[in-house]
Amino acid sequence: MQGFEAKAFVEGQVGEIRKVLGKERALIACSGGVDSTTCAVLTHRAIGRELVCVFIDTGFMRLGEPERVVKTLGSEPLSLPIRLVDMRKEFLEALAGLEDAEEKRKAFRGAFYGAFREIARKEGCRFLVQGTIAPDWIETKGGIKTQHNVLEQIGISAVEKYGFKLIEPLAFLYKDQVREVARYLKVPSAISERQPFPGPGLSVRVVGTVTEEKLGMLKRASRVVEEELERLAPEQYFAVVMEDADEKRETLDKLRSIVSRALGVSERRVKTRVLKGRATGVKGDIRAYGRVCALTALDEDGALHKPSLDTLTSAQVKLVSGVPGLTRVIYRISEEERRGSLLVVVRAIRTRDFMTADPADIDWSVLSKVSKRILGVCPPVSSVYYDVTSKPPATIEFE
């Protein structure tokens, strides 16, 4: 961004970290993402061997990710003193039975800081360094969604509650600035340009209660989405899993009418659903936790209708503005629709600062391939949809 200089920032923060820590050891939470990795490299430059880097395996990471992250961070050129702590059982138990996205995020936050409280005690560390960035605390303070790594900004004293002081060198930076710092610090491009991954991991991409079956299907679907969309380089792209269940709504006829006009397809060839699972959105400056409208339209020959992204986003705008309670619109991309207990939503966005975003315009041939692969590896999944909602009214993450 204009006026931001990575070199000056690094020099200033290295000096500040040394001033605060002196000769004390510090603990840092590393996830392998650009924020926490940049923060770790910055702090390592400041205090060297006095830094203790920990990666907690929560069970909510992608297939093979814990091992891959630890290997990358511990190897050259970063050579961070990273260690892996397995807490999959504890985190799954902490979220057991919770359906509400905010409740899950807060439960994850409690388990996260509780884990680091114990690690800090064992390591004799009075300080926890973390890669909180500006959008994290802005969204949390604004009530849009709780980020797991925000405490002080919302009035929670880390010292009183967990026994350690927080150091947040990146707290006033935005994602593009963090990437600049990462490049300056020679962080490998696989990390510096990596798409964001939520702190609570896949738990926030499981709509409703988190179960081992949902997690298993989500991990498989996530691998497909990342393999197929990586070359297109959206700023963020991922899969979501939710139960294939509708709620009864009196507005279905109205929804069908709006979609018919927006897509130019007769009402008899339009199917609208309002799903039981809810998603997080933004209306004005406040969080809106509302319903998901799932759309399908067919051509005269019965084949799936494949409108342009502009047409779909136009339909989304009309639906969200015209029907109270809707925060998200998804469109079916799988040619096949079969019996199953779950459905998968693909989300891919274009953005500069992650404060606003638009759905990525992905060719139908790619979407069709993604959906076929997902159905092939996820037997309980009935169909696959594409999220056509911008931010606002949606958040980037689904929950």
HURAGI-V994622 format. One record per backbone hydrogen bond with DSSP energy under -0.5 kcal/mol. CO is the residue of the C=O (numbers start at 1). NH is the residue of the N-H. E is the energy in kcal/mol with one decimal. If there is no record, write none. Layout:
# HURAGI-V994622
co nh e
CO NH E
CO NH E
This chain:
# HURAGI-V994622
co nh e
1 4 -1.9
4 6 -0.5
5 9 -2.1
6 10 -2.7
7 11 -2.5
8 12 -2.2
9 13 -2.7
10 14 -2.7
11 15 -1.7
12 16 -1.9
13 17 -3.0
14 18 -2.1
15 19 -1.9
16 20 -2.3
17 21 -2.7
18 22 -2.3
21 24 -2.4
25 126 -0.6
26 52 -3.0
27 129 -3.4
28 30 -0.7
28 54 -2.4
33 37 -2.1
34 38 -2.2
35 39 -2.2
36 40 -2.2
37 41 -2.7
38 42 -2.4
39 43 -2.4
40 44 -2.7
41 45 -2.0
42 46 -1.1
43 47 -2.7
44 48 -2.3
47 50 -1.7
48 51 -1.8
50 26 -2.1
51 53 -0.6
52 28 -2.7
53 83 -1.4
54 30 -2.7
54 56 -0.6
55 57 -0.6
55 85 -2.6
56 58 -1.0
57 87 -2.3
60 202 -3.4
62 65 -2.3
64 68 -1.8
65 69 -3.0
66 70 -2.1
67 71 -2.0
68 72 -2.3
69 73 -2.8
70 74 -1.9
71 75 -0.9
73 80 -2.9
75 78 -0.9
75 79 -2.9
80 82 -2.2
81 53 -1.5
83 55 -3.0
85 57 -2.8
85 87 -0.7
87 91 -2.0
88 92 -2.1
89 93 -2.1
90 94 -1.7
91 95 -1.3
92 96 -0.5
93 96 -0.7
95 98 -1.9
99 208 -0.6
100 104 -2.2
101 105 -2.4
102 106 -2.5
103 107 -2.4
104 108 -2.5
105 109 -2.5
106 110 -2.3
107 111 -2.2
108 112 -2.9
109 113 -2.6
110 114 -2.0
111 115 -2.1
112 116 -1.9
113 117 -1.9
114 118 -1.6
115 119 -2.1
116 120 -2.7
117 121 -1.8
118 122 -2.2
119 123 -2.3
120 124 -1.0
120 125 -2.4
121 124 -0.5
126 165 -3.2
127 27 -2.5
128 167 -2.2
129 29 -1.5
130 132 -0.6
133 136 -1.2
133 137 -1.1
134 138 -2.4
135 139 -2.2
136 140 -1.6
137 141 -2.8
138 142 -1.9
139 144 -2.1
139 145 -1.1
140 143 -1.3
145 147 -0.5
147 150 -1.2
149 151 -0.5
151 154 -1.9
151 156 -2.2
152 155 -1.8
155 157 -0.6
156 158 -0.7
157 161 -2.4
158 162 -2.5
158 163 -1.1
158 164 -1.0
159 163 -0.9
165 128 -3.0
167 130 -2.1
168 171 -1.5
170 134 -0.5
170 173 -2.3
173 134 -2.4
174 177 -0.7
174 178 -2.3
175 179 -2.2
176 180 -1.4
177 181 -2.2
178 182 -2.6
179 183 -2.4
180 184 -2.2
181 185 -2.1
182 187 -2.7
183 186 -1.5
188 191 -2.1
188 192 -2.6
189 193 -2.2
191 194 -1.2
198 201 -2.1
200 203 -1.3
201 204 -1.4
202 205 -1.4
203 206 -0.6
204 399 -0.8
205 207 -0.7
205 241 -2.4
209 211 -0.6
211 215 -2.5
212 216 -2.4
213 217 -2.4
214 218 -2.6
215 219 -2.4
216 220 -1.6
217 221 -2.6
218 222 -2.9
219 223 -1.7
220 224 -1.7
221 225 -2.5
222 226 -2.5
223 227 -2.3
224 228 -2.4
225 229 -2.3
226 230 -1.4
229 232 -1.2
229 233 -0.8
229 234 -0.5
230 233 -1.3
235 196 -0.6
236 349 -2.5
238 347 -2.8
240 345 -2.5
241 207 -2.5
242 343 -2.7
243 245 -1.8
245 276 -2.5
249 252 -0.9
251 255 -2.7
252 256 -2.7
253 257 -2.1
254 258 -2.3
255 259 -2.5
256 260 -2.5
257 261 -2.0
258 262 -2.2
259 263 -2.7
260 264 -1.4
260 265 -1.5
266 269 -2.0
267 270 -1.7
269 298 -2.3
271 296 -2.0
273 275 -0.6
273 294 -2.7
274 247 -2.8
275 292 -0.5
277 292 -0.6
279 290 -2.1
280 395 -1.5
281 288 -2.8
283 286 -1.6
286 283 -2.4
287 289 -0.5
288 281 -2.6
288 290 -0.9
290 279 -2.5
291 327 -2.4
291 328 -1.3
292 275 -2.3
292 294 -0.6
293 330 -2.7
294 273 -2.1
295 332 -2.7
296 271 -3.3
297 305 -3.2
299 302 -2.0
303 299 -3.3
305 307 -0.5
308 312 -2.0
309 313 -3.1
310 314 -1.9
311 315 -1.9
312 316 -2.3
313 317 -2.3
314 318 -2.0
315 319 -2.3
316 320 -2.7
317 321 -2.2
318 322 -1.5
319 323 -1.9
323 326 -1.4
325 291 -3.2
328 293 -2.6
329 388 -2.1
330 295 -2.6
331 386 -3.1
341 244 -2.4
342 382 -3.3
343 242 -2.2
344 385 -2.6
345 240 -2.2
346 387 -2.7
347 238 -2.6
348 360 -2.8
349 235 -1.4
349 236 -1.2
350 358 -2.2
356 354 -0.5
357 391 -3.0
358 350 -3.1
360 362 -1.1
363 366 -0.7
363 367 -2.1
364 368 -2.6
365 369 -1.7
366 370 -2.6
367 371 -2.4
368 372 -2.2
369 373 -2.3
370 374 -2.3
371 375 -2.4
372 376 -1.6
373 377 -1.4
374 377 -0.5
374 378 -1.5
378 381 -1.9
380 341 -0.8
380 342 -2.3
382 338 -2.3
383 344 -2.0
384 333 -2.8
384 334 -1.5
385 346 -3.1
386 331 -2.7
386 388 -0.6
390 394 -2.9
391 357 -2.0
393 282 -4.6
398 280 -1.9
